[in-house]
Amino acid sequence: MVADLALRHAVDAAWTFYRAVHGDVHPADERRCLLERHLQRTWEKREVDVDELTCAGITFLERSTR
């Protein structure tokens, strides 16, 4: 339960930051789903703190748009 909340917080924080920087991205953009899957896999490989997971999410989103 706590792990799920931490993961959800990291996804929400990374997505909010990404959308703030890229104002043309729709809230329901498919990249959010990709972000969720990426962070879920990262979390399963090794438990990291929420801040590190959030940064990993932002990095993933920035790389996926190039």
N, CA, C and O atoms as a printed pandas DataFrame, in Angstrom:
     atom_number atom_name residue_name chain_id  residue_number  x_coord  y_coord  z_coord
0              1         N          MET        A               1    0.824   -1.197    0.000
1              2        CA          MET        A               1    0.000    0.000    0.000
2              3         C          MET        A               1    0.869    1.262    0.000
3              4         O          MET        A               1    0.655    2.161   -0.813
4              5         N          VAL        A               2    1.837    1.329    0.898
5              6        CA          VAL        A               2    2.728    2.491    0.947
6              7         C          VAL        A               2    3.522    2.590   -0.345
7              8         O          VAL        A               2    3.730    3.682   -0.872
8              9         N          ALA        A               3    3.965    1.443   -0.856
9             10        CA          ALA        A               3    4.720    1.431   -2.114
10            11         C          ALA        A               3    3.862    1.968   -3.253
11            12         O          ALA        A               3    4.348    2.733   -4.086
12            13         N          ASP        A               4    2.607    1.578   -3.296
13            14        CA          ASP        A               4    1.702    2.062   -4.336
14            15         C          ASP        A               4    1.531    3.578   -4.254
15            16         O          ASP        A               4    1.502    4.263   -5.276
16            17         N          LEU        A               5    1.419    4.093   -3.037
17            18        CA          LEU        A               5    1.262    5.531   -2.864
18            19         C          LEU        A               5    2.530    6.275   -3.279
19            20         O          LEU        A               5    2.456    7.339   -3.894
20            21         N          ALA        A               6    3.678    5.723   -2.946
21            22        CA          ALA        A               6    4.950    6.343   -3.327
22            23         C          ALA        A               6    5.088    6.375   -4.849
23            24         O          ALA        A               6    5.486    7.388   -5.424
24            25         N          LEU        A               7    4.760    5.270   -5.482
25            26        CA          LEU        A               7    4.832    5.196   -6.939
26            27         C          LEU        A               7    3.865    6.187   -7.571
27            28         O          LEU        A               7    4.230    6.901   -8.504
28            29         N          ARG        A               8    2.646    6.235   -7.073
29            30        CA          ARG        A               8    1.630    7.157   -7.602
30            31         C          ARG        A               8    2.097    8.605   -7.452
31            32         O          ARG        A               8    1.929    9.417   -8.362
32            33         N          HIS        A               9    2.679    8.918   -6.305
33            34        CA          HIS        A               9    3.170   10.282   -6.067
34            35         C          HIS        A               9    4.277   10.634   -7.064
35            36         O          HIS        A               9    4.295   11.739   -7.607
36            37         N          ALA        A              10    5.188    9.709   -7.302
37            38        CA          ALA        A              10    6.289    9.949   -8.233
38            39         C          ALA        A              10    5.761   10.166   -9.654
39            40         O          ALA        A              10    6.220   11.067  -10.357
40            41         N          VAL        A              11    4.812    9.354  -10.070
41            42        CA          VAL        A              11    4.223    9.499  -11.411
42            43         C          VAL        A              11    3.532   10.857  -11.527
43            44         O          VAL        A              11    3.732   11.581  -12.503
44            45         N          ASP        A              12    2.725   11.194  -10.536
45            46        CA          ASP        A              12    1.996   12.464  -10.572
46            47         C          ASP        A              12    2.952   13.657  -10.587
47            48         O          ASP        A              12    2.747   14.609  -11.339
48            49         N          ALA        A              13    3.988   13.605   -9.763
49            50        CA          ALA        A              13    4.939   14.714   -9.686
50            51         C          ALA        A              13    5.713   14.865  -10.997
51            52         O          ALA        A              13    5.873   15.979  -11.496
52            53         N          ALA        A              14    6.191   13.757  -11.553
53            54        CA          ALA        A              14    6.942   13.820  -12.815
54            55         C          ALA        A              14    6.044   14.330  -13.945
55            56         O          ALA        A              14    6.471   15.156  -14.753
56            57         N          TRP        A              15    4.823   13.847  -14.001
57            58        CA          TRP        A              15    3.901   14.248  -15.060
58            59         C          TRP        A              15    3.528   15.724  -14.934
59            60         O          TRP        A              15    3.458   16.435  -15.937
60            61         N          THR        A              16    3.293   16.180  -13.724
61            62        CA          THR        A              16    2.954   17.584  -13.489
62            63         C          THR        A              16    4.108   18.488  -13.908
63            64         O          THR        A              16    3.897   19.505  -14.569
64            65         N          PHE        A              17    5.316   18.118  -13.527
65            66        CA          PHE        A              17    6.493   18.902  -13.904
66            67         C          PHE        A              17    6.654   18.926  -15.423
67            68         O          PHE        A              17    6.871   19.984  -16.014
68            69         N          TYR        A              18    6.548   17.772  -16.041
69            70        CA          TYR        A              18    6.717   17.676  -17.489
70            71         C          TYR        A              18    5.694   18.539  -18.215
71            72         O          TYR        A              18    6.038   19.242  -19.166
72            73         N          ARG        A              19    4.461   18.492  -17.781
73            74        CA          ARG        A              19    3.406   19.289  -18.419
74            75         C          ARG        A              19    3.588   20.779  -18.180
75            76         O          ARG        A              19    3.203   21.596  -19.016
76            77         N          ALA        A              20    4.176   21.136  -17.036
77            78        CA          ALA        A              20    4.435   22.550  -16.761
78            79         C          ALA        A              20    5.490   23.100  -17.722
79            80         O          ALA        A              20    5.405   24.249  -18.154
80            81         N          VAL        A              21    6.468   22.284  -18.046
81            82        CA          VAL        A              21    7.531   22.694  -18.962
82            83         C          VAL        A              21    7.049   22.630  -20.416
83            84         O          VAL        A              21    7.432   23.462  -21.238
84            85         N          HIS        A              22    6.222   21.656  -20.722
85            86        CA          HIS        A              22    5.714   21.441  -22.083
86            87         C          HIS        A              22    4.200   21.685  -22.071
87            88         O          HIS        A              22    3.409   20.745  -21.992
88            89         N          GLY        A              23    3.824   22.923  -22.150
89            90        CA          GLY        A              23    2.425   23.315  -22.022
90            91         C          GLY        A              23    1.491   22.760  -23.080
91            92         O          GLY        A              23    0.275   22.776  -22.894
92            93         N          ASP        A              24    2.027   22.273  -24.177
93            94        CA          ASP        A              24    1.186   21.753  -25.259
94            95         C          ASP        A              24    0.813   20.285  -25.074
95            96         O          ASP        A              24    0.131   19.714  -25.925
96            97         N          VAL        A              25    1.245   19.669  -23.986
97            98        CA          VAL        A              25    0.969   18.249  -23.742
98            99         C          VAL        A              25   -0.381   18.119  -23.037
99           100         O          VAL        A              25   -0.619   18.730  -21.995
100          101         N          HIS        A              26   -1.247   17.318  -23.625
101          102        CA          HIS        A              26   -2.587   17.081  -23.065
102          103         C          HIS        A              26   -2.489   16.207  -21.811
103          104         O          HIS        A              26   -1.644   15.313  -21.751
104          105         N          PRO        A              27   -3.336   16.452  -20.817
105          106        CA          PRO        A              27   -3.292   15.642  -19.593
106          107         C          PRO        A              27   -3.445   14.142  -19.839
107          108         O          PRO        A              27   -2.916   13.333  -19.076
108          109         N          ALA        A              28   -4.162   13.766  -20.892
109          110        CA          ALA        A              28   -4.398   12.345  -21.168
110          111         C          ALA        A              28   -3.455   11.798  -22.244
111          112         O          ALA        A              28   -3.739   10.766  -22.852
112          113         N          ASP        A              29   -2.356   12.476  -22.475
113          114        CA          ASP        A              29   -1.390   12.038  -23.480
114          115         C          ASP        A              29   -0.895   10.622  -23.165
115          116         O          ASP        A              29   -0.764   10.253  -21.998
116          117         N          GLU        A              30   -0.623    9.839  -24.199
117          118        CA          GLU        A              30   -0.194    8.446  -24.023
118          119         C          GLU        A              30    1.145    8.314  -23.299
119          120         O          GLU        A              30    1.465    7.253  -22.761
120          121         N          ARG        A              31    1.922    9.394  -23.289
121          122        CA          ARG        A              31    3.208    9.341  -22.588
122          123         C          ARG        A              31    3.044    9.132  -21.087
123          124         O          ARG        A              31    3.956    8.621  -20.438
124          125         N          ARG        A              32    1.909    9.512  -20.526
125          126        CA          ARG        A              32    1.684    9.273  -19.097
126          127         C          ARG        A              32    1.629    7.772  -18.818
127          128         O          ARG        A              32    2.187    7.306  -17.824
128          129         N          CYS        A              33    0.977    7.035  -19.668
129          130        CA          CYS        A              33    0.911    5.583  -19.517
130          131         C          CYS        A              33    2.312    4.977  -19.626
131          132         O          CYS        A              33    2.680    4.100  -18.844
132          133         N          LEU        A              34    3.081    5.448  -20.595
133          134        CA          LEU        A              34    4.462    4.977  -20.740
134          135         C          LEU        A              34    5.282    5.304  -19.495
135          136         O          LEU        A              34    6.090    4.493  -19.042
136          137         N          LEU        A              35    5.067    6.489  -18.951
137          138        CA          LEU        A              35    5.751    6.900  -17.728
138          139         C          LEU        A              35    5.392    5.973  -16.580
139          140         O          LEU        A              35    6.275    5.532  -15.844
140          141         N          GLU        A              36    4.119    5.674  -16.417
141          142        CA          GLU        A              36    3.676    4.786  -15.336
142          143         C          GLU        A              36    4.334    3.418  -15.449
143          144         O          GLU        A              36    4.814    2.871  -14.457
144          145         N          ARG        A              37    4.354    2.871  -16.652
145          146        CA          ARG        A              37    4.983    1.555  -16.838
146          147         C          ARG        A              37    6.480    1.594  -16.568
147          148         O          ARG        A              37    7.030    0.686  -15.944
148          149         N          HIS        A              38    7.128    2.638  -17.035
149          150        CA          HIS        A              38    8.573    2.773  -16.816
150          151         C          HIS        A              38    8.887    2.863  -15.316
151          152         O          HIS        A              38    9.786    2.179  -14.827
152          153         N          LEU        A              39    8.159    3.689  -14.606
153          154        CA          LEU        A              39    8.435    3.843  -13.177
154          155         C          LEU        A              39    8.050    2.596  -12.391
155          156         O          LEU        A              39    8.692    2.276  -11.391
156          157         N          GLN        A              40    7.021    1.896  -12.824
157          158        CA          GLN        A              40    6.650    0.635  -12.170
158          159         C          GLN        A              40    7.785   -0.374  -12.305
159          160         O          GLN        A              40    8.146   -1.041  -11.335
160          161         N          ARG        A              41    8.343   -0.484  -13.499
161          162        CA          ARG        A              41    9.473   -1.405  -13.712
162          163         C          ARG        A              41   10.689   -0.983  -12.905
163          164         O          ARG        A              41   11.371   -1.822  -12.318
164          165         N          THR        A              42   10.960    0.309  -12.876
165          166        CA          THR        A              42   12.088    0.820  -12.090
166          167         C          THR        A              42   11.901    0.484  -10.621
167          168         O          THR        A              42   12.841    0.051   -9.953
168          169         N          TRP        A              43   10.690    0.682  -10.119
169          170        CA          TRP        A              43   10.373    0.403   -8.721
170          171         C          TRP        A              43   10.527   -1.089   -8.415
171          172         O          TRP        A              43   11.026   -1.458   -7.352
172          173         N          GLU        A              44   10.106   -1.928   -9.328
173          174        CA          GLU        A              44   10.187   -3.371   -9.111
174          175         C          GLU        A              44   11.631   -3.865   -9.108
175          176         O          GLU        A              44   11.970   -4.792   -8.372
176          177         N          LYS        A              45   12.474   -3.255   -9.923
177          178        CA          LYS        A              45   13.885   -3.658   -9.983
178          179         C          LYS        A              45   14.598   -3.335   -8.674
179          180         O          LYS        A              45   15.360   -4.144   -8.146
180          181         N          ARG        A              46   14.339   -2.157   -8.175
181          182        CA          ARG        A              46   14.974   -1.737   -6.925
182          183         C          ARG        A              46   14.127   -0.640   -6.306
183          184         O          ARG        A              46   13.720    0.306   -6.981
184          185         N          GLU        A              47   13.869   -0.777   -5.034
185          186        CA          GLU        A              47   13.079    0.246   -4.366
186          187         C          GLU        A              47   13.936    1.479   -4.153
187          188         O          GLU        A              47   14.979    1.425   -3.502
188          189         N          VAL        A              48   13.488    2.572   -4.702
189          190        CA          VAL        A              48   14.168    3.855   -4.558
190          191         C          VAL        A              48   13.205    4.822   -3.894
191          192         O          VAL        A              48   12.003    4.562   -3.834
192          193         N          ASP        A              49   13.718    5.923   -3.401
193          194        CA          ASP        A              49   12.814    6.876   -2.763
194          195         C          ASP        A              49   12.012    7.635   -3.812
195          196         O          ASP        A              49   12.326    7.597   -5.002
196          197         N          VAL        A              50   10.995    8.310   -3.363
197          198        CA          VAL        A              50   10.060    8.987   -4.265
198          199         C          VAL        A              50   10.764   10.054   -5.094
199          200         O          VAL        A              50   10.481   10.199   -6.283
200          201         N          ASP        A              51   11.670   10.795   -4.485
201          202        CA          ASP        A              51   12.363   11.856   -5.213
202          203         C          ASP        A              51   13.204   11.292   -6.355
203          204         O          ASP        A              51   13.209   11.833   -7.460
204          205         N          GLU        A              52   13.907   10.210   -6.081
205          206        CA          GLU        A              52   14.731    9.583   -7.122
206          207         C          GLU        A              52   13.853    9.020   -8.232
207          208         O          GLU        A              52   14.200    9.111   -9.410
208          209         N          LEU        A              53   12.736    8.447   -7.863
209          210        CA          LEU        A              53   11.807    7.896   -8.843
210          211         C          LEU        A              53   11.205    9.015   -9.695
211          212         O          LEU        A              53   11.038    8.857  -10.904
212          213         N          THR        A              54   10.882   10.138   -9.066
213          214        CA          THR        A              54   10.349   11.288   -9.797
214          215         C          THR        A              54   11.363   11.801  -10.813
215          216         O          THR        A              54   11.013   12.077  -11.961
216          217         N          CYS        A              55   12.613   11.928  -10.391
217          218        CA          CYS        A              55   13.674   12.374  -11.307
218          219         C          CYS        A              55   13.856   11.396  -12.461
219          220         O          CYS        A              55   14.071   11.808  -13.601
220          221         N          ALA        A              56   13.769   10.107  -12.167
221          222        CA          ALA        A              56   13.877    9.092  -13.218
222          223         C          ALA        A              56   12.723    9.253  -14.212
223          224         O          ALA        A              56   12.904    9.064  -15.415
224          225         N          GLY        A              57   11.553    9.598  -13.709
225          226        CA          GLY        A              57   10.402    9.809  -14.582
226          227         C          GLY        A              57   10.564   11.018  -15.481
227          228         O          GLY        A              57   10.237   10.962  -16.667
228          229         N          ILE        A              58   11.063   12.103  -14.930
229          230        CA          ILE        A              58   11.287   13.313  -15.723
230          231         C          ILE        A              58   12.335   13.042  -16.799
231          232         O          ILE        A              58   12.170   13.443  -17.950
232          233         N          THR        A              59   13.395   12.369  -16.422
233          234        CA          THR        A              59   14.441   12.017  -17.392
234          235         C          THR        A              59   13.877   11.149  -18.502
235          236         O          THR        A              59   14.167   11.375  -19.677
236          237         N          PHE        A              60   13.074   10.160  -18.140
237          238        CA          PHE        A              60   12.440    9.282  -19.131
238          239         C          PHE        A              60   11.590   10.089  -20.113
239          240         O          PHE        A              60   11.676    9.890  -21.324
240          241         N          LEU        A              61   10.770   10.997  -19.586
241          242        CA          LEU        A              61    9.896   11.784  -20.454
242          243         C          LEU        A              61   10.691   12.690  -21.382
243          244         O          LEU        A              61   10.355   12.821  -22.559
244          245         N          GLU        A              62   11.722   13.303  -20.871
245          246        CA          GLU        A              62   12.540   14.185  -21.712
246          247         C          GLU        A              62   13.235   13.395  -22.819
247          248         O          GLU        A              62   13.333   13.874  -23.949
248          249         N          ARG        A              63   13.708   12.218  -22.514
249          250        CA          ARG        A              63   14.383   11.398  -23.533
250          251         C          ARG        A              63   13.398   10.833  -24.548
251          252         O          ARG        A              63   13.738   10.665  -25.719
252          253         N          SER        A              64   12.197   10.543  -24.109
253          254        CA          SER        A              64   11.222    9.910  -25.002
254          255         C          SER        A              64   10.657   10.896  -26.013
255          256         O          SER        A              64   10.044   10.473  -26.994
256          257         N          THR        A              65   10.841   12.182  -25.811
257          258        CA          THR        A              65   10.286   13.169  -26.740
258          259         C          THR        A              65   11.298   13.662  -27.749
259          260         O          THR        A              65   10.975   14.498  -28.593
260          261         N          ARG        A              66   12.504   13.165  -27.678
261          262        CA          ARG        A              66   13.535   13.627  -28.627
262          263         C          ARG        A              66   13.500   12.827  -29.898
263          264         O          ARG        A              66   14.293   13.075  -30.807
